[in-house]
Amino acid sequence: MPKNDTVRFTSSSLRIPLSPLSHHHHHRKESPPLFPTFQFNPQTLISSALARTKSTIDQFVKNFNSQKRTHPFLFKSSLLCSASLALTKPDEPASSDAVVAQPKGGHAAAAGRHEEERVLISEVFVRNKDGEELERKDLENEAVAALKACRPNSALTVREVQEDVHRIISSGYFCSCMPVAIDTRDGIRLVFQVEPNQEFQGLVCEGANVLPAKFIEDSFRDGYGKVVNIRRLDEVIDSINGWYMERGLFGLVSGVEILSGGVVRLQVSEAEVNNISIRFLDRKTGEPTVGKTKPETILRQLTTKKGQVYSMLQGKRDVDTVLTMGIMEDVSIIPQPAGDTGKVDLTMNVVERVIVLLNIIGLLKQQLGDELAQNQEVRLEHNRTISGWKISFAYSHRNVFGRNQKLNVSLERGQIDSIFRINYTDPWIEGDDKRTLRSIMIQNSRTPGTLVHGNQPGDTNLTIGRVTAGIEFSRPFRPKWSGTAGLIFQYAGARDDKGNPIIKDFYSSPLTASGNTHDDTLLAKFESVYTGSGDPGSSMFVFNMEQGLPILPEWLFFNRLNARARKGLDIGPLHFLLSFSGGHVVGNFSPHEAFAIGGTNSVRGYEEGAVGSGRSYAVGSGEIAFPLLGPVEGAVFADYGTDLGSGPTVPGDPAGARLKPGSGYGYGFGMRVDSPLGPLRLEYAFNDKKAGRFHFGVGHRN
């Protein structure tokens, strides 16, 4: 926030002391308060004025005892047996310089009697400190209205007089109030000599570097030319402190002073960050230890910097940012005062995760059989590939070189498909201020080619083998927007179930664009992603473009565009979700890279890729989700997809050879259960051919 260099308004000085209260600041773990918070309390000023009044009342006691001895005729009535009010002649003003005496021993009993004995008062007036009428009748009325016990022709004790003095000071308009009892021909006259506060003529605000000048001006605007009211001043100070609190800033009003001429000087204290340090704690003992992560790798993630006014909200965001690095198990920020400088030192306590993971899983899947599915007139997704075995190996290092760089090596081997992948990621390239991520990838995979080319006769398998290597760079470029650019080389071809390369399928449709056993492609990739609130099911938009670069004559030359959008809307307990995806390819591309339509993330009610395989496509979906029990939700949905008549333009027309309709719709219902991997979706859908099938998915639809 910009500094308030322009906030200076002009205007015996009455200093208003402030009372300490506790000030809370936010972090993950509890810590001692940073420094005492001072909040203005008008009662403190009232107590200051009452101390002076108390000395005057004690003087009343002395003078009254003297009058009792010299004028005994005044005390024949039991109502005039008070030793608590002083009588003065009209030409003998009461002294106000008496010192407050604390009764001791036997004097305490005498003081108690002074407070309980009563004296008859005939008249009550409010005057200025010179005994004259107040110039402003409205202030006189405020003082008179504050009186509760002191009324004409009433018998009063010292305690009751003192309480009314409290009430006058508590009204906020007066800085002092002295009760004076005067013996007159008509009886005892009680005069409250008050001194009104000055009229507010200006403001001097010091130390407010982030507090907006307009906020200060607006807070004091309605007080110009009016007598300063301490209670109203307290409300203004509360609003200023509230401004800091709402924004999580370490700032408050630490001093108020009323200068001569009606100028209020406001002192604001804002705690700037003096230093930020990282402290590593042991996972088991919680004691300080030596960390594997370089401190500068953590510090550069923080938006809180030295010299800024510390914000608890900003600190919380920094904690969340460090946690999202994936290498910390726990993070907290502890603010501490930086000596007597008025600044704050921040210590970030971090507990590192286990940074090296090794995972080996062997899984034998049971044969489900087609008979059960056929008896229920449904078929599970990929029932031909459910049986068999699968082994998985994964090695992960989350903090290579202590710089939050990640190395992942994984191998998955199934009865039909397999994938071997090495990925090295630097989430923030050193020396770059744009938070650019760099990822280097090498991958060798074999996947079923059934999406486009279907199952071959005799239950033989056709697989697509790909060897891929590439580098990608991505970074945020606007709020909620991020972009990725990369260069990827791919060597891809088809093989039969014995691993032999083939160039045509059973229907003599080509399996490569070049006519060779494999296609070589160098892809320039660009992707832009918009994410809304980040909550599951919120708005999302993804635009992807891939351009084949024919560096060599046999390399493929094409352009592929693809877009996906999703919009969520909550109306009462119902959650509406609309999604759309579409794409188009121009140029010479491999047939197995055609857009496949149908399946769990496309048109439900159809097998994967059973609607069509096209050069273009469009798929739309609508869902309504509603709560059922705890984390379980119910949903109804409807999908529609089409290849836009582009199926025959794919080399070899694999969709036409397999009599795919090219368009279709599905509708159904399902359940969702939240899990660490995202929503687990179990759905049952009918297609436009009245056939039904189950679908199981993890996460939201693409």
C-alpha positions in Angstrom: 0.0 0.0 0.0 1.3 3.5 -0.7 2.6 5.6 2.2 0.5 8.5 3.5 2.9 11.3 2.9 0.1 13.8 2.5 -1.8 13.1 5.7 -1.1 16.1 7.9 -3.9 18.3 9.2 -3.2 21.4 11.2 -4.2 22.2 14.8 -1.5 23.3 26.7 -1.6 19.9 25.6 -3.8 17.2 27.1 -2.2 13.8 26.6 -4.7 10.9 26.6 -3.0 7.8 28.0 -4.0 4.4 26.5 -4.6 1.2 28.3 -2.9 -2.1 27.2 -4.9 -5.0 25.8 -3.8 -8.2 24.1 -3.3 -8.2 20.4 -3.9 -11.4 18.4 -2.0 -12.4 15.3 -2.5 -15.3 13.0 -0.2 -18.3 12.5 -0.5 -22.0 12.5 0.9 -22.5 16.0 0.3 -20.5 19.2 3.0 -18.1 20.3 3.4 -15.3 22.9 1.9 -12.0 21.9 4.2 -9.9 19.8 3.8 -6.7 21.7 1.0 -5.2 23.8 -1.8 -3.6 21.9 -2.8 -0.2 23.1 -6.4 0.7 22.7 -7.8 4.1 23.6 -10.1 4.0 26.6 -12.0 7.2 27.6 -12.2 5.9 31.1 -8.5 6.6 31.6 -9.0 10.2 30.8 -12.0 10.3 33.1 -9.9 8.8 35.9 -7.3 11.6 35.4 -10.0 14.3 35.8 -11.5 12.5 38.8 -8.2 12.4 40.6 -8.2 16.2 40.6 -11.8 16.2 41.7 -11.2 13.8 44.6 -8.6 16.2 46.0 -11.1 19.0 45.9 -13.8 16.9 47.6 -11.3 16.0 50.4 -10.7 19.7 50.8 -14.4 20.0 51.3 -14.2 17.7 54.2 -11.5 19.8 55.9 -13.2 23.1 55.3 -16.6 21.7 56.4 -15.1 20.5 59.7 -13.7 23.9 60.3 -17.1 25.5 59.5 -18.8 23.1 61.9 -16.6 24.3 64.8 -17.0 28.0 64.1 -20.8 27.9 63.1 -22.5 25.3 65.3 -25.9 26.8 64.6 -25.8 25.3 61.1 -25.8 21.7 62.4 -28.8 21.4 64.6 -30.7 19.4 62.0 -29.7 15.8 61.6 -29.6 16.3 57.8 -26.7 18.8 58.2 -24.5 16.5 60.1 -22.2 15.8 57.2 -18.5 16.3 57.3 -18.1 15.7 53.6 -18.9 19.0 51.9 -17.0 22.2 52.3 -18.8 25.5 52.9 -17.3 28.6 51.5 -18.4 32.2 51.6 -19.3 33.8 48.2 -16.1 35.7 48.3 -14.0 32.7 49.4 -13.6 30.3 46.5 -12.9 26.7 47.5 -9.3 25.6 47.2 -8.6 23.0 44.6 -5.0 22.4 45.5 -5.5 19.9 48.3 -3.6 16.7 48.1 -5.6 13.4 48.1 -5.1 11.8 51.5 -5.4 8.1 52.0 -7.0 7.3 55.4 -5.1 4.9 57.7 -6.1 3.1 60.8 -8.7 5.1 62.7 -8.9 7.6 59.9 -10.5 5.0 57.7 -13.6 4.9 59.9 -13.8 8.7 59.9 -13.6 8.7 56.1 -16.4 6.2 55.9 -18.6 8.4 58.0 -17.8 11.4 55.8 -19.1 9.5 52.8 -22.3 8.4 54.5 -23.3 11.6 56.3 -25.6 13.9 54.4 -25.8 17.6 53.9 -28.8 19.5 52.5 -28.2 21.2 49.2 -30.6 24.1 48.2 -29.3 24.9 44.7 -27.2 23.1 42.0 -25.5 24.9 39.1 -23.0 24.2 36.3 -20.4 26.9 35.7 -17.0 27.2 34.1 -13.8 27.1 36.1 -14.1 30.8 36.9 -17.6 30.3 38.3 -19.3 32.0 35.4 -22.0 30.7 33.1 -20.9 28.6 30.2 -20.9 30.3 26.9 -22.4 27.2 25.2 -25.8 26.3 26.7 -25.7 22.9 24.9 -22.6 21.9 26.9 -24.3 23.1 30.1 -27.3 21.0 29.3 -25.1 18.0 28.7 -23.6 18.4 32.2 -27.0 19.0 33.8 -28.4 15.9 32.0 -25.5 13.8 33.4 -26.5 14.6 37.0 -28.6 11.9 38.7 -28.3 12.5 42.5 -27.4 16.2 42.8 -30.7 18.0 42.6 -31.9 21.2 44.4 -33.3 20.6 47.9 -31.7 17.2 48.3 -29.5 15.7 51.0 -26.3 14.4 49.5 -23.3 12.4 50.6 -19.8 12.8 49.3 -20.2 9.5 47.4 -23.2 10.7 45.5 -21.5 14.0 44.6 -18.5 12.0 43.4 -20.6 9.7 41.3 -22.2 12.7 39.5 -18.8 14.1 38.9 -18.0 10.8 37.2 -21.1 11.1 35.1 -20.2 14.6 33.9 -16.6 13.5 32.9 -18.0 10.3 31.4 -20.2 12.3 29.0 -16.9 13.0 27.1 -17.3 16.7 26.6 -15.3 17.9 29.6 -11.7 17.5 30.7 -12.2 18.5 34.3 -15.1 18.9 36.8 -14.7 20.5 40.3 -17.6 20.5 42.8 -17.7 23.6 45.0 -20.2 24.0 47.9 -21.0 27.7 48.8 -22.9 28.9 51.9 -25.5 31.4 50.8 -28.4 33.2 52.5 -30.8 30.6 51.0 -28.7 27.6 52.0 -25.8 25.6 50.5 -25.3 26.0 46.8 -23.5 23.2 45.0 -21.6 24.4 41.9 -20.0 22.0 39.4 -17.1 24.0 37.8 -16.4 22.3 34.5 -13.8 22.8 31.8 -15.1 21.8 28.3 -12.7 20.2 25.8 -11.4 22.3 22.9 -13.2 22.5 19.6 -11.7 20.2 17.0 -9.8 22.2 14.4 -7.3 19.8 12.9 -5.5 16.5 13.0 -1.9 15.5 12.9 -1.4 11.8 12.1 2.0 10.3 12.5 3.3 6.8 11.7 0.5 5.7 9.4 2.3 4.4 6.3 -0.3 2.0 4.9 -3.5 3.5 6.4 -5.3 5.4 3.5 -5.4 9.2 4.0 -9.1 9.2 2.8 -10.0 6.8 5.6 -8.5 9.1 8.2 -10.1 12.2 6.7 -13.6 10.5 6.6 -13.3 9.3 10.2 -12.7 12.8 11.5 -14.7 14.8 9.0 -17.9 15.2 11.0 -16.0 16.4 14.1 -14.6 19.7 12.6 -15.7 22.8 14.6 -17.3 20.7 17.3 -16.1 20.2 20.9 -14.0 17.1 21.1 -16.0 14.3 22.6 -13.7 11.7 24.2 -16.2 8.9 23.5 -16.6 9.8 19.9 -12.8 9.9 19.7 -12.7 6.4 21.1 -15.1 5.2 18.4 -12.8 6.7 15.7 -9.8 5.0 17.2 -11.7 1.7 17.3 -12.5 2.1 13.6 -8.9 2.7 12.7 -7.8 -0.3 14.7 -10.6 -2.3 13.1 -9.2 -1.3 9.6 -5.9 -2.9 10.5 -7.5 -5.9 12.1 -9.8 -6.6 9.0 -6.7 -6.7 6.8 -4.6 -8.7 9.3 -2.0 -5.9 9.6 0.1 -5.4 12.7 -1.0 -1.8 13.2 -2.9 0.3 15.8 -3.3 3.7 17.4 -0.7 3.9 20.1 -1.1 7.5 21.3 -3.6 10.4 21.3 -2.8 14.0 22.3 -5.0 17.1 22.2 -2.8 20.0 21.4 -3.5 23.7 21.9 -5.8 25.2 19.3 -7.9 22.1 19.1 -5.5 19.9 17.2 -5.6 16.2 17.8 -2.3 14.4 17.3 -2.7 10.7 16.5 0.2 8.4 16.8 0.0 5.2 14.8 2.3 2.2 15.3 2.8 -0.2 12.4 5.1 -3.2 12.9 7.4 -3.6 9.9 9.2 -6.8 9.1 12.8 -6.6 10.3 14.1 -10.0 9.4 12.8 -13.4 8.2 14.5 -16.7 9.2 13.9 -20.4 8.6 14.1 -22.9 11.4 13.9 -26.6 10.7 12.3 -28.9 13.3 12.7 -32.6 13.7 9.6 -34.6 12.7 9.6 -36.7 15.8 11.0 -34.5 18.6 10.1 -31.1 17.4 13.6 -29.9 18.3 15.6 -27.6 15.9 17.6 -29.6 13.4 19.6 -29.2 10.2 17.4 -29.2 7.1 18.0 -30.6 3.7 16.3 -27.7 1.9 18.2 -24.6 1.2 16.7 -21.6 3.1 16.7 -19.4 0.0 14.5 -21.9 -1.8 11.8 -21.3 0.9 12.4 -17.6 1.3 11.8 -16.9 -2.4 8.4 -18.4 -2.2 7.3 -15.8 0.4 5.4 -12.6 -0.6 6.2 -11.1 2.8 9.4 -9.1 2.5 11.6 -7.0 4.8 10.3 -3.4 5.3 6.6 -4.3 4.8 4.0 -3.9 7.5 3.5 -7.5 8.6 0.1 -8.9 7.5 -1.2 -12.0 9.2 -3.4 -12.8 6.1 -0.3 -12.5 3.9 1.6 -14.7 6.3 -1.2 -17.3 6.1 -0.9 -17.3 2.3 2.8 -17.7 2.5 2.3 -20.7 4.8 -0.1 -22.3 2.3 2.4 -21.6 -0.6 5.2 -23.3 1.2 3.0 -26.3 2.0 2.1 -26.6 -1.7 5.7 -27.1 -2.5 5.1 -30.7 -1.4 8.3 -31.1 0.6 7.0 -29.8 4.0 4.9 -31.6 6.5 4.1 -28.6 8.7 4.7 -24.9 8.4 4.1 -22.1 10.9 5.1 -18.4 11.3 6.1 -17.1 14.7 6.4 -13.2 15.0 8.6 -11.8 17.7 9.5 -8.2 18.6 12.8 -7.0 17.1 14.2 -5.5 20.3 12.9 -2.0 21.0 12.8 -1.0 17.3 9.0 -1.4 17.0 9.6 -3.9 14.2 9.0 -7.6 14.1 11.2 -10.6 13.3 9.5 -13.6 11.6 10.6 -17.1 12.2 9.2 -19.8 9.9 9.2 -23.2 11.5 9.2 -26.0 8.9 9.1 -29.8 9.3 10.4 -31.6 6.2 8.6 -34.6 4.7 10.4 -37.8 3.8 11.8 -36.7 0.4 12.7 -40.1 -1.1 9.9 -42.5 -1.8 10.1 -46.0 -3.2 6.9 -47.9 -4.1 6.6 -51.3 -5.6 3.1 -52.8 -6.1 2.1 -56.1 -7.6 -1.5 -56.6 -8.5 -3.3 -59.7 -9.8 -6.8 -58.8 -11.1 -9.5 -61.3 -10.9 -11.3 -62.5 -14.0 -14.8 -61.0 -13.8 -16.3 -62.9 -16.7 -18.6 -61.7 -19.4 -21.5 -63.9 -18.2 -22.4 -61.9 -15.2 -22.4 -58.6 -17.1 -24.4 -60.1 -19.9 -27.0 -61.5 -17.5 -27.5 -58.0 -16.1 -27.6 -56.6 -19.7 -24.6 -54.3 -18.9 -20.9 -54.5 -19.6 -18.2 -53.0 -17.5 -15.7 -50.6 -19.1 -12.9 -52.5 -20.9 -14.2 -55.9 -19.7 -11.8 -57.5 -22.1 -8.8 -56.1 -20.3 -10.0 -56.3 -16.7 -8.4 -59.7 -16.1 -4.7 -60.1 -15.8 -1.8 -58.8 -13.8 -0.1 -55.5 -13.3 3.1 -54.4 -11.5 4.1 -50.9 -10.6 7.4 -49.4 -9.5 8.0 -45.8 -8.6 10.9 -43.8 -7.3 10.5 -40.2 -6.2 12.9 -37.6 -4.9 11.0 -34.5 -3.9 13.9 -32.2 -3.1 16.8 -32.7 -5.4 19.9 -30.6 -4.4 17.7 -29.0 -1.6 16.1 -26.7 -4.2 12.6 -28.3 -4.3 13.5 -29.9 -7.7 11.7 -33.2 -8.2 12.8 -36.4 -9.9 10.3 -39.1 -10.6 11.0 -42.5 -12.2 8.1 -44.9 -12.7 7.3 -48.2 -14.4 3.9 -49.8 -14.9 3.7 -53.1 -16.7 0.4 -54.8 -17.4 -0.6 -57.8 -19.5 -1.2 -55.5 -22.5 -0.1 -52.0 -21.7 3.1 -50.6 -20.2 4.7 -47.2 -19.5 8.2 -46.2 -18.4 8.6 -42.5 -17.5 11.4 -40.3 -16.2 10.5 -36.8 -15.3 12.7 -34.0 -13.8 10.9 -30.8 -12.7 12.3 -27.5 -11.4 9.3 -25.6 -10.1 11.1 -22.3 -10.2 14.1 -21.7 -12.4 16.9 -20.0 -10.4 17.4 -16.4 -11.3 13.9 -16.0 -12.9 11.5 -13.6 -11.3 8.4 -14.9 -13.2 8.2 -18.2 -11.3 8.8 -20.2 -14.4 8.6 -24.0 -14.1 10.8 -26.3 -16.2 10.0 -30.0 -16.8 12.1 -32.5 -18.8 10.5 -35.8 -19.7 11.4 -39.1 -21.3 8.7 -41.7 -21.8 8.3 -45.1 -23.4 4.7 -46.4 -23.5 2.4 -49.0 -25.0 -1.3 -48.4 -24.9 -4.3 -50.2 -26.5 -5.3 -48.9 -29.8 -9.0 -49.7 -29.2 -10.2 -46.1 -28.9 -9.8 -45.5 -32.7 -9.3 -48.9 -34.2 -11.3 -51.1 -31.9 -10.6 -54.7 -30.9 -9.2 -56.9 -33.7 -11.0 -60.1 -34.7 -10.1 -63.1 -32.6 -9.5 -61.0 -29.5 -6.1 -60.0 -30.8 -4.6 -56.8 -29.4 -3.4 -53.8 -31.3 -1.2 -51.5 -29.3 0.3 -48.1 -30.1 3.9 -47.7 -29.0 5.3 -44.2 -28.3 8.8 -43.0 -27.4 8.5 -39.4 -26.3 11.0 -36.8 -25.1 10.5 -33.2 -24.5 10.9 -30.0 -22.4 8.2 -27.7 -21.2 8.1 -24.3 -19.5 5.1 -22.9 -17.7 4.3 -20.0 -15.5 1.4 -17.8 -14.3 1.0 -14.7 -16.5 -2.2 -13.2 -15.1 -4.3 -13.9 -11.9 -6.0 -17.3 -12.4 -4.3 -17.7 -15.8 -1.2 -19.8 -16.5 0.6 -20.8 -19.7 2.8 -23.6 -20.9 5.1 -23.8 -23.9 7.2 -26.8 -24.9 9.0 -28.8 -27.6 8.3 -32.5 -27.8 9.6 -35.2 -30.1 7.5 -38.4 -30.6 8.3 -41.7 -32.3 5.0 -43.7 -32.6 3.8 -46.8 -34.4 1.4 -49.8 -34.0 2.2 -53.4 -33.1 0.3 -56.6 -32.9 -0.1 -58.7 -29.8 3.2 -60.4 -30.5 5.1 -57.1 -30.6 5.6 -57.0 -34.4 5.2 -53.6 -36.1 2.1 -53.4 -38.4 1.0 -50.6 -40.8 -2.7 -51.6 -41.3 -5.4 -52.9 -39.2 -7.9 -55.8 -39.9 -10.0 -53.5 -42.1 -6.9 -52.4 -44.1 -7.1 -48.9 -42.5 -3.6 -47.4 -42.3 -2.1 -47.1 -38.8 0.5 -44.5 -39.7 0.3 -41.3 -41.7 3.7 -41.8 -43.4 3.0 -45.3 -44.5 6.0 -46.5 -42.6 6.0 -48.6 -39.5 6.3 -45.5 -37.4 5.7 -41.7 -37.6 8.2 -39.1 -36.4 6.7 -35.9 -35.1 8.3 -32.8 -33.6 5.6 -30.8 -31.7 5.6 -27.2 -30.6 3.1 -27.0 -27.8 1.2 -24.1 -26.3 -1.4 -24.3 -23.6 -3.3 -21.7 -21.6 -5.3 -22.5 -18.5 -7.9 -20.5 -16.5 -9.0 -21.7 -13.1 -11.7 -20.0 -11.1 -11.8 -20.3 -7.4 -9.8 -23.5 -7.5 -12.6 -25.4 -5.7 -13.6 -28.7 -7.3 -16.2 -28.2 -9.9 -15.6 -24.5 -10.3 -15.1 -22.7 -13.6 -12.3 -23.8 -15.8 -11.1 -23.1 -19.3 -8.2 -24.8 -21.2 -7.0 -24.0 -24.7 -4.3 -26.2 -26.3 -2.5 -25.9 -29.6 0.0 -28.4 -31.1 2.0 -27.6 -34.2 3.9 -30.4 -36.1 7.2 -29.0 -37.3 8.5 -30.7 -40.5 12.2 -30.2 -39.8 12.8 -33.3 -41.9 10.7 -34.2 -45.0 9.3 -37.4 -43.4 8.2 -35.6 -40.2 4.5 -34.9 -39.9 3.1 -31.4 -40.5 -0.2 -30.6 -38.9 -2.0 -28.2 -36.5 -4.2 -29.5 -33.7 -6.5 -27.2 -31.7 -8.4 -28.3 -28.6 -10.5 -26.5 -26.0 -12.3 -27.5 -22.8 -14.6 -25.3 -20.6 -16.5 -26.0 -17.4 -18.8 -23.8 -15.4 -20.2 -24.6 -12.0 -23.2 -22.9 -10.3 -24.7 -23.5 -6.8 -28.4 -22.9 -6.3 -29.4 -23.9 -2.8 -28.3 -27.5 -2.1 -28.0 -28.2 -5.9 -24.8 -27.9 -7.8 -25.2 -27.4 -11.6 -22.2 -28.2 -13.8 -22.0 -27.5 -17.5 -19.0 -28.6 -19.6 -18.0 -28.4 -23.2 -15.0 -29.6 -25.2 -14.2 -29.4 -28.9 -11.2 -29.6 -31.3 -10.0 -29.8 -34.9 -6.9 -31.0 -36.7 -5.6 -29.6 -40.0 -2.9 -31.4 -41.9 -1.3 -34.9 -42.0 -1.6 -36.7 -38.7 -1.5 -40.3 -37.5 -4.9 -42.0 -37.5 -4.5 -43.2 -33.9 -4.3 -39.5 -32.9 -7.9 -38.8 -34.1 -10.4 -37.4 -31.6 -12.2 -40.4 -29.9 -15.8 -39.8 -28.8 -17.7 -41.8 -26.2 -17.0 -43.2 -22.8 -16.7 -42.2 -19.1 -15.2 -38.7 -19.8 -17.1 -38.1 -23.1 -20.6 -39.5 -23.9 -21.6 -41.9 -21.1 -23.7 -44.9 -22.1 -21.2 -45.8 -24.8 -17.9 -47.7 -24.7 -14.7 -45.7 -25.0 -14.5 -44.3 -28.5 -17.7 -46.0 -29.7 -19.5 -42.9 -30.9 -16.9 -41.8 -33.4 -13.3 -41.0 -34.3 -13.0 -37.7 -36.2 -10.7 -35.0 -37.3 -13.1 -32.6 -35.5 -15.4 -33.2 -32.5 -17.7 -31.4 -30.0 -19.0 -32.8 -26.7 -21.4 -31.1 -24.3 -22.6 -32.3 -20.9 -24.9 -31.1 -18.1 -25.1 -32.4 -14.5 -27.1 -31.7 -11.4 -25.5 -32.9 -8.1 -27.3 -33.0 -4.8 -26.2 -34.2 -1.3 -27.3 -37.6 -0.1 -25.5 -38.6 3.1 -22.2 -37.1 4.5 -19.6 -37.1 1.7 -21.9 -39.0 -0.7 -23.6 -37.0 -3.5 -26.2 -38.1 -6.0 -26.2 -36.8 -9.6 -28.2 -36.9 -12.8 -26.6 -36.1 -16.1 -27.0 -36.0 -19.9 -24.2 -36.0 -22.6 -24.0 -35.4 -26.3 -21.1 -35.8 -28.7 -20.5 -35.6 -32.4 -17.6 -35.8 -34.9 -19.2 -33.0 -36.9 -19.1 -35.3 -40.0 -15.3 -35.5 -40.0 -15.0 -39.3 -39.5 -14.4 -40.1 -43.2 -11.6 -37.5 -43.4 -9.4 -39.5 -41.0 -6.9 -41.5 -43.0 -8.5 -44.9 -43.6 -11.8 -43.9 -42.1 -11.5 -46.3 -39.1 -14.8 -45.1 -37.7 -16.7 -45.9 -40.9 -15.1 -49.3 -41.1 -16.4 -50.1 -37.7 -19.9 -48.5 -38.3 -19.5 -45.9 -35.6 -22.5 -43.6 -35.7 -20.6 -40.3 -35.6 -22.9 -38.8 -33.0 -24.9 -39.9 -30.0 -26.2 -39.0 -26.6 -26.4 -40.6 -23.2 -28.2 -39.9 -19.9 -28.2 -41.5 -16.4 -27.6 -41.1 -12.7 -24.8 -41.9 -10.3 -23.1 -41.3 -7.0 -20.0 -39.3 -6.0 -17.8 -39.9 -3.0 -15.0 -37.5 -2.0 -11.5 -39.0 -1.7 -7.9 -37.8 -1.6 -7.7 -38.5 -5.3 -10.8 -36.5 -6.1 -14.4 -37.5 -6.5 -14.9 -41.2 -7.0 -17.7 -41.5 -9.6 -19.9 -44.6 -10.1 -22.5 -44.0 -12.8 -25.0 -45.9 -14.8 -26.0 -44.5 -18.2 -28.3 -45.3 -21.2 -27.4 -44.3 -24.7 -29.7 -43.5 -27.6 -29.7 -47.1 -28.6 -31.4 -47.9 -25.2 -28.3 -49.9 -24.1 -27.1 -49.3 -20.6 -23.7 -49.6 -19.0 -21.8 -48.8 -15.8 -19.0 -46.2 -15.7 -16.4 -45.7 -13.0 -14.2 -42.6 -12.9 -11.8 -40.7 -10.6 -12.0 -36.8 -10.5 -14.2 -34.4 -12.4 -14.9 -34.9 -16.0 -12.3 -33.3 -18.3 
